[in-house]
Amino acid sequence: MISKLKKWAALEPKQRRLWLKAAFVLIVIGIMLRILSFNRFKNWYHHFSMRTRPKSLTDQDISDVVWAVESAAHKIPMKLLCLPQALAVKYLLGKTQGIVMHIGFNKDVSQKFEFHAWVEKQGQTIIGNLPTRYQPLWVWD
């Protein structure tokens, strides 16, 4: 517990705010994914994300958002796998140019059917590693 408090204290105020914002967004998205049908969730998320403005972020800013989402997702006592993490990153990055979220399925027919979500910036995966194992099914701009 003390080591976790020391890690928190070592963060810059900007990092702490971003982590808290990421945690809040993940919790809201996680709850909404559980209580709404997917179609209703899409409509809610669209309305929720329309409030974000286009942003011009540096690669470091984007890395900080990814770090905050991944870190918060592992600390929050909810199951927040690839889809809520990808949605949270997409939301926190706003309408940053070149950011695209993909949802795909496992290409290997010898394995069980799985879905996966990831976010790319100009073709490079920024969260949700493993996209080469998955066939893109849907692009969520």
Residue frames as qw, qx, qy, qz and C-alpha x, y, z in Angstrom:
[[0.000, 0.886, 0.463, 0.000, 0.00, 0.00, 0.00],
 [0.310, -0.795, 0.104, 0.512, 2.81, 2.41, 0.89],
 [0.412, -0.149, 0.589, 0.679, 4.62, 1.71, -2.38],
 [0.220, 0.619, 0.657, 0.369, 1.42, 2.47, -4.33],
 [0.139, -0.941, -0.244, 0.190, 1.05, 5.77, -2.49],
 [0.408, -0.578, 0.338, 0.620, 4.68, 6.61, -3.23],
 [0.379, 0.207, 0.672, 0.601, 4.13, 5.87, -6.93],
 [0.068, 0.832, 0.530, 0.150, 1.04, 8.10, -6.93],
 [0.283, -0.883, -0.028, 0.374, 2.93, 10.90, -5.15],
 [0.477, -0.319, 0.482, 0.662, 5.77, 10.60, -7.69],
 [0.380, 0.563, 0.610, 0.409, 3.42, 11.35, -10.58],
 [0.083, 0.048, 0.063, 0.993, 3.20, 14.88, -11.90],
 [0.348, 0.353, 0.480, -0.724, -0.12, 16.65, -11.21],
 [0.514, 0.381, -0.370, -0.674, -0.95, 16.48, -14.94],
 [0.352, 0.131, -0.917, -0.132, -0.45, 12.69, -14.91],
 [0.082, 0.199, 0.831, -0.513, -2.63, 12.29, -11.81],
 [0.454, 0.399, 0.166, -0.779, -5.44, 14.31, -13.40],
 [0.511, 0.331, -0.609, -0.509, -5.19, 12.32, -16.62],
 [0.192, 0.030, -0.974, 0.121, -5.23, 9.02, -14.70],
 [0.237, 0.306, 0.662, -0.641, -8.33, 10.07, -12.73],
 [0.513, 0.426, -0.127, -0.735, -10.06, 11.21, -15.92],
 [0.422, 0.247, -0.818, -0.303, -9.18, 7.91, -17.62],
 [0.015, -0.098, -0.932, 0.348, -10.50, 5.96, -14.61],
 [0.389, 0.378, 0.393, -0.742, -13.77, 7.91, -14.67],
 [0.537, 0.411, -0.392, -0.624, -14.25, 7.44, -18.41],
 [0.296, 0.164, -0.937, -0.085, -13.46, 3.71, -18.15],
 [0.145, 0.200, 0.828, -0.504, -15.95, 3.22, -15.31],
 [0.490, 0.435, 0.156, -0.739, -18.71, 5.06, -17.17],
 [0.515, 0.380, -0.608, -0.469, -18.04, 3.16, -20.40],
 [0.149, 0.102, -0.975, 0.126, -17.79, -0.16, -18.53],
 [0.305, 0.291, 0.679, -0.601, -21.13, 0.40, -16.80],
 [0.535, 0.475, -0.051, -0.697, -22.87, 1.56, -19.97],
 [0.382, 0.312, -0.807, -0.323, -21.58, -1.47, -21.93],
 [0.032, -0.058, -0.964, 0.258, -23.12, -3.70, -19.27],
 [0.267, 0.419, 0.630, -0.597, -26.53, -2.05, -18.98],
 [0.484, 0.583, -0.067, -0.649, -27.28, -1.02, -22.58],
 [0.862, 0.346, 0.352, 0.117, -27.77, -3.07, -25.72],
 [0.574, -0.130, 0.321, 0.742, -24.94, -2.54, -28.18],
 [0.209, 0.610, 0.455, 0.614, -27.07, -0.37, -30.47],
 [0.310, -0.917, -0.232, -0.098, -28.13, 1.83, -27.56],
 [0.651, -0.536, 0.113, 0.526, -24.55, 1.94, -26.37],
 [0.500, 0.228, 0.376, 0.746, -23.36, 3.13, -29.81],
 [0.016, -0.800, -0.356, -0.483, -25.94, 5.92, -29.75],
 [0.530, -0.832, -0.105, 0.128, -25.04, 6.89, -26.18],
 [0.680, -0.302, 0.212, 0.634, -21.30, 6.81, -26.94],
 [0.367, 0.493, 0.379, 0.692, -21.80, 8.90, -30.08],
 [0.216, -0.891, -0.242, -0.319, -23.69, 11.52, -28.05],
 [0.692, -0.661, 0.013, 0.290, -21.13, 11.28, -25.21],
 [0.656, -0.146, 0.289, 0.682, -18.17, 11.74, -27.56],
 [0.301, 0.742, 0.364, 0.476, -19.73, 14.56, -29.60],
 [0.310, -0.947, -0.075, 0.045, -18.82, 16.90, -26.76],
 [0.669, -0.386, 0.266, 0.577, -15.13, 16.44, -27.44],
 [0.315, 0.893, -0.110, -0.301, -13.41, 18.98, -29.64],
 [0.831, 0.461, -0.162, 0.266, -10.79, 18.33, -32.29],
 [0.559, -0.769, 0.231, 0.207, -7.40, 18.19, -30.64],
 [0.604, 0.666, -0.395, 0.188, -3.87, 18.58, -31.84],
 [0.769, -0.592, 0.242, -0.024, -1.88, 16.26, -29.61],
 [0.153, 0.685, -0.710, -0.058, 1.78, 15.33, -29.63],
 [0.731, 0.091, -0.675, -0.046, 2.89, 11.72, -29.71],
 [0.201, 0.122, -0.737, 0.634, 3.80, 12.12, -26.03],
 [0.484, -0.052, 0.244, -0.839, 0.27, 13.32, -25.22],
 [0.814, 0.074, -0.381, -0.432, -1.14, 10.27, -26.98],
 [0.569, 0.148, -0.758, 0.281, 1.27, 7.96, -25.12],
 [0.090, -0.136, 0.588, -0.792, 0.22, 9.58, -21.84],
 [0.694, -0.020, 0.008, -0.719, -3.46, 8.91, -22.59],
 [0.802, 0.118, -0.568, -0.141, -2.72, 5.27, -23.47],
 [0.335, 0.183, -0.749, 0.541, -0.67, 4.88, -20.27],
 [0.337, -0.123, 0.415, -0.836, -3.46, 6.39, -18.14],
 [0.802, 0.025, -0.175, -0.571, -6.14, 4.14, -19.67],
 [0.743, 0.147, -0.650, 0.063, -4.08, 0.95, -19.43],
 [0.189, 0.199, -0.692, 0.668, -2.97, 1.74, -15.89],
 [0.481, -0.094, 0.299, -0.819, -6.47, 2.65, -14.68],
 [0.808, 0.058, -0.377, -0.449, -8.01, -0.40, -16.39],
 [0.651, 0.108, -0.716, 0.229, -5.72, -2.68, -14.39],
 [0.088, 0.111, -0.617, 0.774, -6.41, -0.95, -11.07],
 [0.559, -0.103, 0.046, -0.822, -10.19, -0.54, -11.24],
 [0.322, -0.045, 0.922, -0.212, -12.04, -3.54, -9.78],
 [0.722, 0.481, 0.208, -0.452, -14.06, -4.10, -12.97],
 [0.687, 0.074, 0.598, 0.406, -13.34, -6.27, -15.98],
 [0.292, 0.869, -0.033, -0.399, -12.21, -3.65, -18.51],
 [0.748, -0.004, 0.519, 0.414, -10.70, -5.49, -21.44],
 [0.391, 0.029, 0.438, 0.809, -9.90, -4.29, -24.95],
 [0.062, 0.669, 0.571, 0.471, -13.25, -2.74, -25.96],
 [0.291, -0.915, -0.265, 0.093, -13.71, -0.36, -23.00],
 [0.533, -0.505, 0.197, 0.650, -10.01, 0.55, -23.14],
 [0.357, 0.223, 0.524, 0.741, -10.15, 1.30, -26.87],
 [0.061, -0.802, -0.503, -0.317, -13.34, 3.33, -26.42],
 [0.435, -0.824, -0.137, 0.336, -11.80, 5.28, -23.54],
 [0.488, -0.265, 0.333, 0.762, -8.66, 6.09, -25.53],
 [0.212, 0.471, 0.572, 0.637, -10.76, 7.14, -28.50],
 [0.216, -0.882, -0.412, -0.082, -12.89, 9.37, -26.26],
 [0.496, -0.728, 0.002, 0.473, -9.93, 10.94, -24.45],
 [0.443, -0.107, 0.430, 0.780, -8.13, 11.66, -27.72],
 [0.319, 0.640, 0.203, -0.669, -11.24, 13.40, -28.99],
 [0.730, 0.651, 0.198, -0.064, -11.27, 14.08, -32.67],
 [0.328, -0.654, 0.528, 0.431, -7.50, 13.90, -33.05],
 [0.616, 0.597, -0.345, -0.381, -6.61, 13.55, -36.73],
 [0.473, 0.428, -0.767, -0.064, -5.74, 10.01, -37.82],
 [0.273, -0.173, 0.834, -0.447, -7.22, 8.16, -34.81],
 [0.696, 0.019, -0.454, -0.555, -9.31, 5.13, -35.78],
 [0.519, -0.247, 0.734, -0.361, -10.75, 2.34, -33.64],
 [0.526, 0.181, -0.727, -0.403, -11.11, -1.15, -35.11],
 [0.722, -0.165, 0.553, -0.381, -13.14, -4.12, -34.00],
 [0.506, 0.406, -0.693, -0.317, -12.14, -7.43, -35.51],
 [0.929, -0.203, 0.176, -0.255, -12.36, -11.18, -35.07],
 [0.542, -0.463, 0.672, 0.200, -9.80, -13.95, -34.80],
 [0.519, 0.547, -0.473, -0.456, -8.52, -14.97, -38.25],
 [0.100, 0.289, -0.952, 0.012, -7.40, -18.45, -37.17],
 [0.737, -0.146, -0.284, -0.595, -10.35, -20.77, -37.71],
 [0.673, -0.012, -0.719, 0.172, -8.66, -23.52, -35.66],
 [0.163, -0.033, -0.601, 0.782, -9.06, -21.38, -32.51],
 [0.017, 0.654, 0.714, -0.249, -12.22, -20.30, -30.74],
 [0.170, 0.725, 0.357, 0.564, -14.08, -17.30, -32.14],
 [0.405, -0.553, -0.307, 0.660, -12.90, -14.09, -30.46],
 [0.221, 0.907, 0.197, 0.301, -13.39, -10.38, -30.96],
 [0.583, -0.309, -0.115, 0.742, -10.75, -7.72, -30.31],
 [0.140, 0.965, 0.201, 0.089, -10.71, -3.92, -30.31],
 [0.628, -0.237, 0.054, 0.739, -7.72, -1.69, -30.95],
 [0.148, 0.954, 0.115, -0.233, -6.95, 1.92, -31.79],
 [0.709, 0.152, 0.244, 0.645, -4.57, 3.09, -34.47],
 [0.028, 0.875, -0.030, -0.482, -3.01, 6.42, -35.27],
 [0.406, 0.726, -0.419, -0.363, -2.17, 6.67, -38.94],
 [0.841, 0.271, -0.450, -0.129, -1.98, 2.88, -39.25],
 [0.346, 0.314, -0.756, 0.459, 0.12, 2.27, -36.13],
 [0.628, -0.531, -0.562, -0.090, -1.51, 0.47, -33.19],
 [0.001, 0.569, -0.389, 0.725, -1.46, 2.62, -30.04],
 [0.462, -0.216, 0.671, -0.538, -3.59, 0.38, -27.77],
 [0.877, 0.168, 0.273, -0.358, -4.86, -3.17, -28.13],
 [0.009, -0.535, 0.790, 0.298, -1.81, -5.04, -29.37],
 [0.451, 0.046, 0.891, 0.034, -2.28, -8.21, -31.43],
 [0.567, 0.536, 0.105, -0.616, -4.28, -6.77, -34.35],
 [0.293, 0.438, -0.744, -0.410, -2.38, -8.97, -36.82],
 [0.110, 0.062, 0.984, -0.127, -4.18, -11.98, -35.29],
 [0.312, 0.551, 0.623, -0.459, -7.52, -10.35, -36.05],
 [0.238, 0.388, 0.611, 0.647, -9.41, -9.63, -39.24],
 [0.116, 0.154, 0.193, -0.962, -10.84, -6.10, -39.11],
 [0.090, 0.505, 0.855, 0.074, -14.61, -6.24, -39.14],
 [0.041, -0.902, -0.408, -0.133, -15.66, -2.71, -38.34],
 [0.401, 0.189, -0.148, 0.884, -14.00, 0.71, -38.21],
 [0.249, -0.829, -0.477, 0.155, -15.29, 3.11, -35.58],
 [0.384, 0.480, 0.010, 0.789, -14.22, 6.61, -36.67]]
